[in-house]
């Protein structure tokens, strides 16, 4: 049982570290797409463009607190 717990813990940490490293470029592209949609008048585009930096900050905070990245 300890081996399973250790594996799941290590796997979760690696996934969170990878997400923290990749999230900037991914959310940058998503934010730009949302900005383009907002320019063309989409209400969802405004929400996407506004939320992508917030999501990035939350991911970075979690990664630094949990994984010490």
For each residue, the residues with C-beta under 8 A, 3 or more apart:
1: 4 5
2: 5 6
3: 6 7
4: 1 7 8
5: 1 2 8 9
6: 2 3 9 10
7: 3 4 10 11
8: 4 5 11 12
9: 5 6 12 13
10: 6 7 13 14
11: 7 8 14 15
12: 8 9 15 16
13: 9 10 16 17 66 67
14: 10 11 17 18
15: 11 12 18 19
16: 12 13 19 20 62 63 66 67
17: 13 14 20 21 63 67 69
18: 14 15 21 22
19: 15 16 22 23 59 63
20: 16 17 23 59 60 62 63 67 69
21: 17 18 24 69
22: 18 19 25 26
23: 19 20 26 27 55 56 59 60
24: 21 27 28 56
25: 22 28 29
26: 22 23 29 30
27: 23 24 30 31 52 53 55 56
28: 24 25 31 32 52
29: 25 26 32 33
30: 26 27 33 34 48 52
31: 27 28 34 35 48 49 52 53
32: 28 29 35 36
33: 29 30 36 37 45 48
34: 30 31 37 38 44 45 46 47 48 49 50 52
35: 31 32 38 39 45 49
36: 32 33 39 40 45
37: 33 34 40 42 44 45 48 49
38: 34 35 41 42 45 46 48 49
39: 35 36 45
40: 36 37 45
41: 38
42: 37 38 45 46
43: 46 47
44: 34 37 47 48
45: 33 34 35 36 37 38 39 40 42 48 49
46: 34 38 42 43 49 50
47: 34 43 44 50 51
48: 30 31 33 34 37 38 44 45 51 52
49: 31 34 35 37 38 45 46 52
50: 34 46 47 53 54
51: 47 48 54 55
52: 27 28 30 31 34 48 49 55 56
53: 27 31 50 56 57
54: 50 51 57 58
55: 23 27 51 52 58 59
56: 23 24 27 52 53 59 60
57: 53 54 60 61
58: 54 55 61 62
59: 19 20 23 55 56 62 63
60: 20 23 56 57 63 64
61: 57 58 64 65
62: 16 20 58 59 65 66
63: 16 17 19 20 59 60 66 67 69
64: 60 61 67 68 69
65: 61 62
66: 13 16 62 63
67: 13 16 17 20 63 64
68: 64
69: 17 20 21 63 64
